[in-house]
Amino acid sequence: MHDFLKFDHGKTDIFAIQEPYIDSKGRTRALPHLRVIYPTGHVEHFGRPERPHSRSLMMIHTRISTGSWTQLEIQHADITAIQLATTGGTYRIFSIY
């Protein structure tokens, strides 16, 4: 995953990733220009036996303003989603395992 992100050279704005690498602290690896979006509840519930491991996430390039998108609250470890507002309209983008 890291090699794929590194060789993109910052061209891609949004990555939807399934089966990401998650370390023992519940975090993935990302390049400095990418913001990581985990499924709703991932950070708060990581490692709890009643919560399955997250198998999706999104990465958003920092050139996309945080004021133009919001995470959609979906209570599922396999779904990460955002709503993105642009001059062309509002879009919902999902990363689903």
Backbone as a printed PyTorch tensor [residue, N CA C, xyz], in Angstrom:
tensor([[[  0.8290,  -1.1850,   0.0000],
         [  0.0000,   0.0000,   0.0000],
         [  0.8720,   1.2480,   0.0000]],

        [[  1.9210,   1.2510,   0.8220],
         [  2.7760,   2.4260,   0.9080],
         [  3.4640,   2.7080,  -0.4240]],

        [[  3.9540,   1.6640,  -1.1050],
         [  4.5960,   1.8660,  -2.4090],
         [  3.6120,   2.4520,  -3.4130]],

        [[  2.4040,   1.9560,  -3.4110],
         [  1.3740,   2.4860,  -4.3140],
         [  1.1520,   3.9730,  -4.0640]],

        [[  1.0220,   4.3560,  -2.8030],
         [  0.8010,   5.7660,  -2.4740],
         [  2.0170,   6.6120,  -2.8240]],

        [[  3.2050,   6.0890,  -2.5570],
         [  4.4310,   6.8380,  -2.8060],
         [  4.6250,   7.1230,  -4.2930]],

        [[  4.3580,   6.1460,  -5.1440],
         [  4.5890,   6.3110,  -6.5730],
         [  3.4560,   7.0430,  -7.2870]],

        [[  2.4280,   7.4000,  -6.5690],
         [  1.3510,   8.2280,  -7.1290],
         [  1.8300,   9.6680,  -7.3450]],

        [[  2.8490,  10.0820,  -6.6080],
         [  3.4410,  11.4220,  -6.6970],
         [  2.4200,  12.5390,  -6.4420]],

        [[  1.4290,  12.2680,  -5.6000],
         [  0.4730,  13.2990,  -5.2150],
         [ -0.5530,  13.6410,  -6.2710]],

        [[ -0.7360,  12.7980,  -7.2830],
         [ -1.6740,  13.0920,  -8.3730],
         [ -3.1290,  12.8050,  -8.0020]],

        [[ -3.3370,  11.8310,  -7.1320],
         [ -4.6890,  11.3980,  -6.8030],
         [ -5.2190,  12.1800,  -5.6090]],

        [[ -6.4910,  12.5980,  -5.6900],
         [ -7.1020,  13.3780,  -4.6100],
         [ -7.7130,  12.5110,  -3.5180]],

        [[ -8.3370,  11.4040,  -3.9030],
         [ -9.0350,  10.5560,  -2.9290],
         [ -8.7180,   9.0920,  -3.2130]],

        [[ -8.2980,   8.3820,  -2.1800],
         [ -8.0770,   6.9420,  -2.2570],
         [ -9.1500,   6.2450,  -1.4340]],

        [[ -9.7500,   5.2000,  -1.9700],
         [-10.6510,   4.3220,  -1.2280],
         [ -9.9240,   2.9830,  -1.1160]],

        [[ -9.5800,   2.5870,   0.0920],
         [ -8.7070,   1.4330,   0.3060],
         [ -9.4370,   0.3550,   1.1100]],

        [[ -9.3340,  -0.8800,   0.6250],
         [ -9.8780,  -2.0270,   1.3340],
         [ -8.7170,  -2.8650,   1.8580]],

        [[ -8.9360,  -3.4950,   3.0030],
         [ -7.9350,  -4.2940,   3.7070],
         [ -6.6350,  -3.5090,   3.9140]],

        [[ -6.7260,  -2.3330,   4.5400],
         [ -5.5200,  -1.5430,   4.7760],
         [ -4.6600,  -2.1530,   5.8770]],

        [[ -3.3960,  -1.7930,   5.8760],
         [ -2.5240,  -2.1640,   6.9750],
         [ -2.9450,  -1.3480,   8.1950]],

        [[ -3.1790,  -2.0130,   9.3160],
         [ -3.5110,  -1.3550,  10.5820],
         [ -2.5140,  -1.8650,  11.6170]],

        [[ -1.8210,  -0.9430,  12.2900],
         [ -0.8140,  -1.3650,  13.2700],
         [ -1.4540,  -1.6970,  14.6170]],

        [[ -0.6280,  -2.0190,  15.6070],
         [ -1.1280,  -2.4540,  16.9110],
         [ -1.8310,  -1.3340,  17.6800]],

        [[ -1.6590,  -0.0990,  17.2570],
         [ -2.3500,   1.0320,  17.8900],
         [ -3.6020,   1.4490,  17.1350]],

        [[ -3.9450,   0.7040,  16.0940],
         [ -5.1530,   0.9860,  15.3390],
         [ -4.9850,   2.0150,  14.2400]],

        [[ -3.7640,   2.3030,  13.8730],
         [ -3.4870,   3.3190,  12.8510],
         [ -2.8820,   2.6770,  11.6010]],

        [[ -3.0530,   3.3650,  10.4820],
         [ -2.4180,   2.9470,   9.2440],
         [ -1.2560,   3.8720,   8.9460]],

        [[ -0.5620,   3.6210,   7.8850],
         [  0.5250,   4.4870,   7.4470],
         [  0.0190,   5.3360,   6.2850]],

        [[  0.3970,   6.5920,   6.2880],
         [  0.0130,   7.4860,   5.1900],
         [  1.1200,   8.4940,   4.9610]],

        [[  1.1570,   9.0260,   3.7930],
         [  2.1240,  10.0730,   3.4660],
         [  1.6380,  11.4020,   4.0380]],

        [[  2.5520,  12.3520,   4.2580],
         [  2.1890,  13.6130,   4.9260],
         [  1.0960,  14.4240,   4.2280]],

        [[  0.9430,  14.2620,   2.9230],
         [ -0.0580,  15.0480,   2.1990],
         [ -1.4380,  14.3850,   2.1690]],

        [[ -1.6060,  13.2940,   2.8980],
         [ -2.8890,  12.5900,   2.9130],
         [ -3.4940,  12.5780,   4.3120]],

        [[ -4.7850,  12.8650,   4.3700],
         [ -5.5480,  12.7400,   5.6210],
         [ -6.2370,  11.3810,   5.6130]],

        [[ -6.1270,  10.6560,   6.7110],
         [ -6.7250,   9.3170,   6.8050],
         [ -8.1090,   9.4240,   7.4400]],

        [[ -9.0850,   8.8070,   6.7960],
         [-10.4540,   8.7430,   7.3140],
         [-10.7660,   7.2720,   7.5820]],

        [[-10.9920,   6.9530,   8.8490],
         [-11.3250,   5.5940,   9.2540],
         [-12.8400,   5.4350,   9.3210]],

        [[-13.3350,   4.1890,   9.2940],
         [-14.7700,   3.9960,   9.4930],
         [-15.2200,   4.5940,  10.8310]],

        [[-16.4500,   5.0220,  10.8990],
         [-17.0100,   5.5790,  12.1270],
         [-16.7800,   4.6170,  13.2850]],

        [[-16.2360,   5.1260,  14.3830],
         [-16.0190,   4.3190,  15.5810],
         [-14.7100,   3.5530,  15.6160]],

        [[-13.9460,   3.5770,  14.5430],
         [-12.6940,   2.7920,  14.4970],
         [-11.7350,   3.1880,  15.6190]],

        [[-11.4630,   4.4610,  15.7500],
         [-10.4760,   4.9230,  16.7270],
         [-10.9630,   4.6670,  18.1500]],

        [[-12.2220,   4.9560,  18.4090],
         [-12.7730,   4.8080,  19.7620],
         [-12.8960,   3.3500,  20.1990]],

        [[-13.1350,   2.4500,  19.2460],
         [-13.4330,   1.0590,  19.5980],
         [-12.3670,   0.0660,  19.1450]],

        [[-11.2110,   0.5440,  18.6890],
         [-10.1830,  -0.3710,  18.1890],
         [ -9.7590,  -1.3470,  19.2890]],

        [[ -9.6640,  -2.6180,  18.9070],
         [ -9.1920,  -3.6510,  19.8210],
         [-10.2590,  -4.2810,  20.6940]],

        [[-11.4560,  -3.7430,  20.6760],
         [-12.5260,  -4.3540,  21.4740],
         [-13.0580,  -5.5850,  20.7470]],

        [[-13.2670,  -6.6700,  21.4830],
         [-13.6950,  -7.9120,  20.8310],
         [-15.0530,  -7.7960,  20.1330]],

        [[-15.9230,  -6.9180,  20.6070],
         [-17.2440,  -6.7940,  19.9830],
         [-17.1990,  -5.9740,  18.6910]],

        [[-16.0730,  -5.3300,  18.4330],
         [-15.9240,  -4.5100,  17.2170],
         [-14.9850,  -5.2220,  16.2430]],

        [[-15.4900,  -5.6170,  15.0640],
         [-14.6020,  -6.2610,  14.0990],
         [-13.5390,  -5.2830,  13.5880]],

        [[-12.4460,  -5.8280,  13.0730],
         [-11.3860,  -4.9930,  12.5150],
         [-11.9130,  -4.2120,  11.3110]],

        [[-11.5130,  -2.9750,  11.1870],
         [-11.8960,  -2.1610,  10.0370],
         [-11.2130,  -2.6810,   8.7900]],

        [[-11.9860,  -2.8210,   7.7130],
         [-11.4120,  -3.3160,   6.4630],
         [-11.5510,  -2.3170,   5.3230]],

        [[-11.8390,  -1.0690,   5.6670],
         [-11.8610,  -0.0200,   4.6500],
         [-11.3780,   1.2720,   5.2870]],

        [[-10.9040,   2.1790,   4.4650],
         [-10.5960,   3.5340,   4.8920],
         [-10.4680,   4.4010,   3.6550]],

        [[-10.3680,   5.6890,   3.8760],
         [-10.1550,   6.6210,   2.7700],
         [ -8.9760,   7.5090,   3.1240]],

        [[ -8.3050,   7.9890,   2.0950],
         [ -7.2530,   8.9760,   2.2620],
         [ -7.5770,  10.1360,   1.3270]],

        [[ -7.5230,  11.3500,   1.8770],
         [ -7.8820,  12.5400,   1.1110],
         [ -6.6930,  13.4860,   1.0730]],

        [[ -6.3470,  13.9260,  -0.1210],
         [ -5.2110,  14.8310,  -0.2950],
         [ -5.4760,  16.1410,   0.4450]],

        [[ -4.4330,  16.7020,   1.0530],
         [ -4.5820,  17.9420,   1.8260],
         [ -4.9520,  19.1440,   0.9580]],

        [[ -4.7960,  19.0430,  -0.3660],
         [ -5.2170,  20.1610,  -1.2330],
         [ -6.7390,  20.2960,  -1.2880]],

        [[ -7.4540,  19.2580,  -0.8250],
         [ -8.9180,  19.3550,  -0.7130],
         [ -9.2230,  19.8980,   0.6750]],

        [[ -9.8090,  21.0530,   0.7240],
         [-10.0940,  21.7320,   1.9860],
         [-10.9800,  20.8790,   2.8890]],

        [[-10.6510,  20.8530,   4.1730],
         [-11.4960,  20.1170,   5.1220],
         [-12.8820,  20.7520,   5.2320]],

        [[-13.0300,  21.9850,   4.7940],
         [-14.3370,  22.6330,   4.8010],
         [-15.2390,  22.1980,   3.6530]],

        [[-14.6800,  21.4370,   2.6950],
         [-15.4830,  21.0130,   1.5550],
         [-15.9870,  19.5760,   1.6770]],

        [[-15.5780,  18.8650,   2.7070],
         [-16.0550,  17.4960,   2.8740],
         [-16.3280,  17.1870,   4.3500]],

        [[-17.1970,  16.2350,   4.5630],
         [-17.5000,  15.7470,   5.9060],
         [-17.6020,  14.2300,   5.8520]],

        [[-17.2440,  13.5920,   6.9500],
         [-17.4010,  12.1420,   7.0150],
         [-18.8540,  11.8180,   7.2790]],

        [[-19.3630,  10.8210,   6.5710],
         [-20.7170,  10.3330,   6.8160],
         [-20.6480,   9.2910,   7.9240]],

        [[-21.5110,   9.4240,   8.8990],
         [-21.5330,   8.5230,  10.0530],
         [-22.2670,   7.2370,   9.6960]],

        [[-21.5050,   6.1990,   9.3930],
         [-22.0610,   4.8840,   9.0870],
         [-21.4390,   3.9050,  10.0680]],

        [[-22.2600,   3.2910,  10.8860],
         [-21.7740,   2.4140,  11.9640],
         [-21.4790,   1.0110,  11.4330]],

        [[-20.4050,   0.9100,  10.6480],
         [-20.0040,  -0.3850,  10.1150],
         [-18.5020,  -0.3660,   9.8760]],

        [[-17.8000,  -1.3830,  10.3180],
         [-16.3390,  -1.4340,  10.2110],
         [-15.8510,  -1.5910,   8.7770]],

        [[-16.7370,  -1.9740,   7.8640],
         [-16.3430,  -2.1880,   6.4710],
         [-16.7440,  -1.0470,   5.5410]],

        [[-17.2590,   0.0470,   6.0930],
         [-17.7080,   1.1560,   5.2430],
         [-17.1560,   2.4740,   5.7640]],

        [[-16.4830,   3.1960,   4.8790],
         [-16.0130,   4.5460,   5.1600],
         [-16.6150,   5.4260,   4.0820]],

        [[-17.1700,   6.5770,   4.4540],
         [-17.8350,   7.4170,   3.4640],
         [-17.6700,   8.8900,   3.8000]],

        [[-17.6330,   9.6980,   2.7360],
         [-17.5790,  11.1520,   2.8980],
         [-18.6110,  11.7930,   1.9900]],

        [[-18.9540,  13.0170,   2.3150],
         [-19.7660,  13.8500,   1.4340],
         [-18.8960,  15.0230,   1.0300]],

        [[-18.7540,  15.2360,  -0.2740],
         [-17.8630,  16.2470,  -0.8230],
         [-18.6820,  17.2920,  -1.5700]],

        [[-18.5290,  18.5610,  -1.1910],
         [-19.2320,  19.6550,  -1.8590],
         [-18.2710,  20.3500,  -2.8230]],

        [[-18.6450,  20.4160,  -4.0900],
         [-17.8310,  21.0770,  -5.1060],
         [-18.6970,  22.0850,  -5.8550]],

        [[-18.0740,  22.8480,  -6.7370],
         [-18.8390,  23.7880,  -7.5600],
         [-19.7630,  23.0500,  -8.5200]],

        [[-19.4450,  21.7880,  -8.8090],
         [-20.2780,  20.9770,  -9.6980],
         [-21.4070,  20.2430,  -8.9930]],

        [[-21.4660,  20.3110,  -7.6710],
         [-22.5150,  19.6320,  -6.9200],
         [-21.9720,  18.9610,  -5.6810]],

        [[-22.8370,  18.2150,  -5.0220],
         [-22.4730,  17.4780,  -3.8180],
         [-22.4290,  15.9970,  -4.1510]],

        [[-21.3650,  15.3540,  -3.7080],
         [-21.1520,  13.9450,  -4.0240],
         [-20.9130,  13.1690,  -2.7370]],

        [[-21.3830,  11.9320,  -2.7370],
         [-21.0960,  11.0070,  -1.6410],
         [-20.2050,   9.9130,  -2.1930]],

        [[-19.0830,   9.6900,  -1.5010],
         [-18.0970,   8.7190,  -1.9410],
         [-17.9530,   7.6590,  -0.8480]],

        [[-18.0340,   6.3900,  -1.2400],
         [-17.9890,   5.2870,  -0.2970],
         [-16.8160,   4.3740,  -0.5730]],

        [[-16.1840,   3.8960,   0.4820],
         [-15.2120,   2.8270,   0.4080],
         [-15.8380,   1.6400,   1.1440]],

        [[-16.2070,   0.6250,   0.3960],
         [-16.9380,  -0.5110,   0.9680],
         [-16.1480,  -1.7880,   0.7230]],

        [[-15.9170,  -2.5250,   1.8040],
         [-15.2270,  -3.8020,   1.6790],
         [-16.2110,  -4.8570,   1.2390]]])
